[in-house]
Amino acid sequence: MSILVFGKTGQLARELARHEAVSCLGRDQADLSEPEACAAVIRQARPTVVINAAAYTGVDKAEAEETLAHVINGEAPGAMAQACADLDIPFVTVSSDYVFDGNGSSPWRPDDTPAPVNAYGRSKLAGEEAVRAAGGSHAILRCSWVVSCHGNNFVKTMLRLGAERDQLTIVADQIGAPTPARDIALACLEIAQQLTADPEKSGSYHLQGSPEVSWAGFAQEIFAQAGLACAVTDIATTDYPTPAPRPLNSRLDCTTLETVFGIPQPDWRAGLRDILKDLGEAS
């Protein structure tokens, strides 16, 4: 199996690159702001499967750059999916819990109606719709709160601030769960392999760590595992305004992913231990 991955320096792409048969494309080889060029790369390479691990990820910045976010997160995955459909190969792309409005307290199911509340969410939803419209074998994997030892993410920010300060105020009314990029990579590879054998498994799925937690609770666990004596004070989302509104309910129902592909929810606390170990070895 030859796996072509769009993305090279992001959290997910760097985890995918650990595996054999994976070829990762950087922006210099495939710029998602040029969707048809990305499709041309697929047609020329003719891989066994394509995984899109690249995205416009600046949630707040997208409020001022929605057109660019729409091209990268919406049009580019659609062009990739169409190229894969033409070649009759599976396409796997990662989406976000931000396609939902965050109301209520029940975990979002894959068939729930999306209603994004910010530009980033709208761009990811556009990508989902374009992938489905291509009509080929595909999997849309919605994830939340991606973390790893790579790049910039909540874990690394908390480690830095927790070492500098005795106390932090963290939002406590946004509930979801972190999802380690390593687990997302493993899921993408498993899904790709199964889709190759059974295209009927095409559809939208959810992957999120377990158990559910708030950002404040996540920060407390980071400090506990890292041995940092930094106290956490809970605050409401309204006390921490951002350019892009955030959904309060980011819980995802992952039942279908386990039923169809046999992929269980990962324990994010174990994933956090691995991340801290990797960061310690790299320092």
C-alpha positions as CSV (number, residue, x, y, z in Angstrom):
1,M,0.0,0.0,0.0
2,S,1.4,3.4,-1.0
3,I,-0.1,6.2,1.1
4,L,0.1,9.8,-0.1
5,V,-0.3,12.3,2.8
6,F,-1.0,16.0,2.3
7,G,0.9,17.8,5.1
8,K,4.4,17.4,6.5
9,T,5.0,19.7,9.5
10,G,1.6,19.6,11.3
11,Q,0.8,17.4,14.3
12,L,-1.0,14.7,12.4
13,A,1.3,14.6,9.4
14,R,4.4,14.2,11.7
15,E,2.7,11.2,13.4
16,L,1.7,9.7,10.1
17,A,5.3,10.0,8.8
18,R,6.4,7.5,11.5
19,H,4.8,4.7,9.4
20,E,6.1,2.9,6.4
21,A,4.5,3.3,3.0
22,V,3.7,6.9,3.9
23,S,4.9,9.8,1.7
24,C,4.2,13.3,3.2
25,L,3.9,16.3,1.0
26,G,5.0,19.8,2.3
27,R,3.5,23.1,1.1
28,D,6.4,23.4,-1.4
29,Q,5.1,20.2,-3.1
30,A,1.4,20.7,-2.6
31,D,-0.1,24.0,-1.6
32,L,-3.7,23.7,-0.5
33,S,-4.4,27.2,-1.5
34,E,-4.2,25.8,-5.1
35,P,-6.7,22.9,-5.0
36,E,-6.4,21.8,-8.6
37,A,-2.6,21.6,-8.2
38,C,-3.2,19.2,-5.3
39,A,-5.5,17.1,-7.4
40,A,-2.9,17.0,-10.2
41,V,-0.3,15.6,-7.7
42,I,-2.7,12.8,-6.9
43,R,-3.3,11.9,-10.5
44,Q,0.4,11.9,-11.2
45,A,1.4,9.9,-8.1
46,R,-1.4,7.3,-8.4
47,P,-1.1,6.1,-4.8
48,T,-3.2,3.4,-3.1
49,V,-4.8,5.8,-0.8
50,V,-4.7,9.6,0.1
51,I,-4.9,11.1,3.5
52,N,-5.4,14.8,4.0
53,A,-3.6,15.8,7.1
54,A,-3.2,19.5,6.1
55,A,-5.5,22.3,7.0
56,Y,-6.0,26.0,7.8
57,T,-6.0,25.7,11.6
58,G,-6.0,29.4,12.8
59,V,-9.5,29.4,14.4
60,D,-9.4,33.1,15.4
61,K,-7.4,34.2,12.3
62,A,-10.1,32.6,10.1
63,E,-12.6,35.2,11.1
64,A,-10.6,37.8,9.0
65,E,-9.4,35.3,6.4
66,E,-12.5,33.2,5.8
67,T,-12.0,33.2,2.0
68,L,-8.5,31.6,2.4
69,A,-9.7,29.2,5.0
70,H,-12.6,28.2,2.7
71,V,-10.2,27.4,-0.1
72,I,-7.8,25.4,2.0
73,N,-10.3,23.6,4.2
74,G,-13.2,23.5,1.8
75,E,-12.2,23.5,-1.9
76,A,-8.8,21.6,-1.6
77,P,-10.3,18.5,0.1
78,G,-13.0,18.5,-2.5
79,A,-10.5,18.6,-5.4
80,M,-8.5,15.8,-3.7
81,A,-11.6,13.7,-3.2
82,Q,-12.6,14.2,-6.9
83,A,-9.1,13.1,-8.1
84,C,-9.3,10.0,-5.8
85,A,-12.8,9.2,-7.0
86,D,-11.6,9.4,-10.6
87,L,-8.8,7.0,-9.8
88,D,-11.1,4.8,-7.7
89,I,-8.9,5.0,-4.5
90,P,-10.0,5.9,-1.0
91,F,-9.7,9.4,0.5
92,V,-9.4,10.1,4.2
93,T,-9.7,13.6,5.6
94,V,-9.8,15.0,9.1
95,S,-12.5,17.4,10.1
96,S,-13.5,19.0,13.4
97,D,-16.1,19.2,16.2
98,Y,-16.4,22.8,15.2
99,V,-18.9,21.9,12.5
100,F,-21.4,21.7,15.3
101,D,-22.9,24.7,17.2
102,G,-22.0,23.3,20.7
103,N,-25.5,23.5,22.2
104,G,-26.7,20.9,24.7
105,S,-24.7,18.4,26.6
106,S,-25.2,15.2,24.6
107,P,-22.2,13.9,22.5
108,W,-22.6,14.8,18.9
109,R,-23.3,11.8,16.6
110,P,-21.9,11.7,13.0
111,D,-25.4,12.1,11.5
112,D,-26.3,15.1,13.6
113,T,-27.0,18.3,11.6
114,P,-23.9,20.6,11.5
115,A,-24.4,24.3,12.4
116,P,-20.9,25.9,12.8
117,V,-20.7,29.1,14.8
118,N,-17.4,30.5,13.3
119,A,-15.6,30.8,10.1
120,Y,-13.2,27.9,10.8
121,G,-16.2,25.6,11.4
122,R,-17.9,26.8,8.2
123,S,-14.7,26.1,6.2
124,K,-14.4,22.6,7.6
125,L,-18.1,21.9,6.8
126,A,-17.6,23.1,3.3
127,G,-14.8,20.5,3.0
128,E,-17.0,17.7,4.2
129,E,-19.7,18.6,1.8
130,A,-17.2,18.7,-1.1
131,V,-15.7,15.4,-0.2
132,R,-19.2,13.7,-0.2
133,A,-20.1,15.4,-3.4
134,A,-17.1,13.8,-5.2
135,G,-18.9,10.5,-4.8
136,G,-15.8,8.3,-4.2
137,S,-14.7,6.0,-1.4
138,H,-14.0,8.3,1.6
139,A,-13.9,8.8,5.3
140,I,-14.4,12.1,7.1
141,L,-13.0,11.8,10.6
142,R,-14.1,14.5,13.0
143,C,-11.7,15.1,15.9
144,S,-11.3,17.6,18.7
145,W,-8.6,19.3,20.7
146,V,-5.7,17.7,18.9
147,V,-2.5,17.5,20.9
148,S,1.0,16.0,20.5
149,C,4.6,16.7,21.1
150,H,4.8,18.6,17.8
151,G,4.1,22.2,16.9
152,N,1.9,24.5,19.0
153,N,-0.9,23.1,21.1
154,F,-2.6,23.3,24.5
155,V,-0.2,20.8,26.2
156,K,2.9,22.7,25.2
157,T,1.4,26.1,26.1
158,M,0.3,24.8,29.6
159,L,3.8,23.3,30.2
160,R,5.4,26.6,29.4
161,L,3.0,28.8,31.4
162,G,2.8,26.3,34.3
163,A,6.5,26.5,34.7
164,E,6.4,30.3,34.8
165,R,3.4,30.9,37.0
166,D,1.9,29.8,40.3
167,Q,-1.7,30.1,39.1
168,L,-3.7,30.2,35.8
169,T,-7.3,31.0,34.9
170,I,-8.6,28.4,32.4
171,V,-12.0,28.1,30.7
172,A,-14.1,25.4,32.5
173,D,-17.5,25.5,30.7
174,Q,-16.3,24.2,27.3
175,I,-16.5,20.4,27.6
176,G,-15.0,17.9,25.2
177,A,-11.8,15.8,25.2
178,P,-8.3,16.0,23.9
179,T,-7.4,13.6,21.0
180,P,-3.7,12.7,20.7
181,A,-2.5,13.1,17.1
182,R,-0.8,9.7,17.3
183,D,-4.2,8.0,17.8
184,I,-5.7,10.0,14.9
185,A,-2.8,8.8,12.7
186,L,-3.3,5.2,13.6
187,A,-7.1,5.6,13.0
188,C,-6.5,7.1,9.6
189,L,-4.2,4.3,8.6
190,E,-6.6,1.6,9.7
191,I,-9.6,3.3,8.1
192,A,-7.6,3.7,4.8
193,Q,-6.7,0.0,4.8
194,Q,-10.3,-1.1,5.5
195,L,-11.8,1.3,2.9
196,T,-9.4,-0.2,0.3
197,A,-11.0,-3.6,0.9
198,D,-14.6,-2.3,1.6
199,P,-15.6,1.0,0.1
200,E,-19.1,0.5,1.5
201,K,-17.6,1.7,4.8
202,S,-17.5,5.3,3.4
203,G,-19.0,8.0,5.6
204,S,-18.4,10.4,8.5
205,Y,-17.0,9.2,11.8
206,H,-15.9,10.7,15.1
207,L,-12.7,10.1,17.1
208,Q,-12.1,11.8,20.5
209,G,-10.2,10.9,23.6
210,S,-11.9,9.6,26.7
211,P,-13.1,10.6,29.3
212,E,-14.7,14.0,28.7
213,V,-13.1,17.0,30.4
214,S,-13.1,20.8,30.4
215,W,-10.1,22.8,29.4
216,A,-9.5,23.6,33.0
217,G,-9.6,19.9,33.9
218,F,-7.2,19.1,31.1
219,A,-4.8,21.7,32.4
220,Q,-4.9,20.2,35.9
221,E,-4.1,16.8,34.5
222,I,-1.2,18.2,32.5
223,F,0.2,19.9,35.6
224,A,-0.3,16.7,37.7
225,Q,1.5,14.5,35.2
226,A,4.3,17.0,34.6
227,G,4.8,17.6,38.4
228,L,4.1,21.4,38.1
229,A,2.8,23.2,41.1
230,C,0.4,25.5,39.2
231,A,-3.1,26.1,40.5
232,V,-6.0,26.3,38.1
233,T,-8.9,28.7,38.6
234,D,-12.0,28.0,36.6
235,I,-13.5,30.8,34.5
236,A,-16.4,31.0,32.0
237,T,-16.0,31.4,28.3
238,T,-17.6,34.8,28.6
239,D,-14.6,35.8,30.8
240,Y,-12.2,34.9,28.0
241,P,-13.5,36.5,24.8
242,T,-11.9,35.5,21.5
243,P,-12.5,36.7,17.9
244,A,-14.1,33.3,17.0
245,P,-16.8,32.0,19.2
246,R,-16.2,28.6,20.6
247,P,-18.7,25.7,21.0
248,L,-19.4,24.9,24.7
249,N,-20.2,21.2,23.9
250,S,-17.5,19.5,22.0
251,R,-18.4,16.0,23.1
252,L,-18.3,13.5,20.2
253,D,-20.1,10.1,20.0
254,C,-17.5,7.7,18.7
255,T,-19.6,4.5,18.7
256,T,-19.9,4.2,15.0
257,L,-16.1,4.3,14.5
258,E,-15.7,1.3,16.8
259,T,-18.7,-0.5,15.4
260,V,-17.6,-0.2,11.7
261,F,-13.8,-0.1,11.9
262,G,-13.1,-1.6,15.3
263,I,-11.3,1.5,16.5
264,P,-12.0,2.2,20.2
265,Q,-11.8,5.6,21.9
266,P,-8.3,6.2,23.2
267,D,-7.6,7.3,26.8
268,W,-6.2,10.8,26.4
269,R,-4.5,10.6,29.8
270,A,-2.3,7.7,28.5
271,G,-1.7,9.8,25.4
272,L,-0.6,12.7,27.5
273,R,1.9,10.5,29.3
274,D,3.4,9.5,25.9
275,I,3.5,13.2,24.8
276,L,5.3,14.2,28.0
277,K,7.7,11.3,27.6
278,D,8.5,12.3,24.0
279,L,9.0,15.9,25.0
280,G,11.3,14.8,27.8
281,E,13.4,12.7,25.4
282,A,13.6,15.6,23.0
283,S,14.8,18.1,25.5
